[in-house]
Amino acid sequence: MTFFHHPHPIELEGGGSLAALTIAYTTYGKLNADKSNVVWVCHALTANSDAADWWNGVVGKDHVIDPGKYFIVCANILGSCYGTTGPLSIDPFTGKPYYSSFPLFTIRDMVKVHIILRKHLQIENIYLLMGGSMGGYQAMEWCIIEPNVIDHLFLLATSPTESAWGIATHTAQGLANEADCTWQANSPVAGAK
């Protein structure tokens, strides 16, 4: 895993902002001379940037997305507990973790962070953008924001709109978190009960 520190403020769709940003990401393979072999994987909510681990059989040597053929990028999403700036990160204004004061962010904000990393890596074109579940939401949003950057899109277990069943399931999950009396506590284990 590699870390990129973006020292500039980022405005978030919900009205909040971050003074700076750290993006944790993993790459596999090598970028070819004309930079035409980029495969970007957007991970689901509970995954991380190690796509070859959680998507074994799809990403890896001798698999469909082979690092011998492609330059594969997977970045941990904004708010992640795997290295990209999130609630456990240190707020530069207080010197303490953000915890529950971490600003509201959206799928679009996650994609804005991916775009910051894409530009840092000097990638002008993505041959294939892949995403499953919440990663699919990111991939669709990215195609809307930068339609001329992405050549091909592969989506799995996702949809352009949330179904009533999905809304109900996600609402139940959120309510379960909120029912934990430690959920809003300023602690690294808040909401873990």
Residue pairs with C-beta under 8 A, 6 or more apart in sequence:
1 24
1 25
1 26
1 49
1 50
1 83
2 24
2 25
2 26
2 27
3 22
3 23
3 24
3 25
3 83
4 22
4 23
4 25
4 117
4 120
5 20
5 21
5 22
6 20
6 21
6 22
6 23
6 116
6 120
7 20
8 20
8 21
9 17
9 18
9 19
9 20
10 17
10 18
10 21
10 109
10 112
10 113
10 116
11 17
12 18
12 103
12 104
12 105
12 106
12 109
13 105
13 106
13 108
13 109
14 103
14 104
14 105
14 106
14 109
15 103
15 104
16 103
16 104
16 105
17 103
18 85
18 103
19 92
19 93
20 85
20 92
21 78
21 84
21 85
21 113
21 116
22 83
22 84
22 85
22 89
23 75
23 76
23 84
23 85
23 113
23 116
23 117
23 120
24 49
24 75
24 76
24 80
24 82
24 83
24 84
25 49
25 73
25 74
25 75
25 76
25 117
26 49
26 50
26 51
26 52
26 73
26 74
26 75
27 71
27 72
27 73
27 74
28 51
28 52
28 59
28 60
28 67
28 70
28 71
28 72
29 37
29 66
29 67
29 68
29 69
29 70
29 71
29 72
30 67
30 71
31 37
31 38
31 71
31 123
32 71
35 71
35 122
35 123
35 124
35 125
36 125
36 127
37 69
37 70
37 71
37 127
38 70
38 71
38 72
38 73
38 123
38 125
38 126
38 127
38 128
39 65
39 70
39 71
39 72
39 73
39 126
39 127
39 128
39 129
39 130
40 72
40 73
40 74
40 114
40 118
40 126
40 128
40 129
40 130
41 51
41 55
41 59
41 65
41 72
41 73
41 74
41 130
41 131
41 135
42 74
42 77
42 114
42 129
42 130
42 131
42 135
42 136
42 138
42 139
42 142
43 49
43 51
43 54
43 74
43 76
43 77
43 131
43 132
43 134
43 135
44 131
44 132
44 133
44 134
44 135
45 77
45 133
45 134
47 54
47 135
48 54
48 76
48 80
48 82
49 74
49 75
49 76
49 82
49 83
50 74
51 58
51 59
51 72
51 74
52 59
52 60
52 67
52 72
56 63
57 63
58 64
58 65
59 65
59 72
60 66
60 67
61 67
61 68
65 72
65 128
65 130
70 127
70 128
73 117
73 118
73 121
73 123
75 84
75 113
75 114
75 117
76 82
76 83
76 84
77 84
77 110
77 113
77 134
77 138
78 84
78 85
78 86
78 105
78 109
78 110
78 113
79 85
79 86
79 87
79 102
79 105
79 110
80 86
81 87
81 88
84 113
86 98
86 102
87 97
87 98
87 99
87 100
87 102
88 97
88 98
88 99
88 188
89 97
89 98
89 102
90 96
90 97
90 98
91 97
91 98
91 101
96 186
97 186
97 188
99 185
99 186
99 187
99 190
100 184
100 185
100 186
100 190
107 134
107 137
107 138
107 141
108 141
108 145
110 138
110 141
111 138
111 141
111 142
111 145
112 145
114 138
114 142
115 142
115 145
115 146
118 126
118 149
124 149
125 149
125 150
125 151
126 149
126 150
126 151
127 151
127 152
128 151
128 152
128 153
128 154
129 139
129 142
129 143
129 150
129 152
129 153
129 154
130 139
130 153
130 154
130 155
130 156
131 137
131 138
131 139
131 140
131 154
131 155
131 156
131 158
132 155
132 156
132 157
132 158
133 156
133 157
133 158
134 158
135 158
136 155
136 156
136 157
136 158
136 159
137 158
139 153
139 154
139 155
139 158
140 153
140 155
140 158
140 160
142 149
142 150
143 150
143 153
159 166
162 170
177 183
177 191
180 190
180 191
180 192
180 193
181 193
182 189
182 190
182 191
182 192
182 193
183 190
183 191
184 190
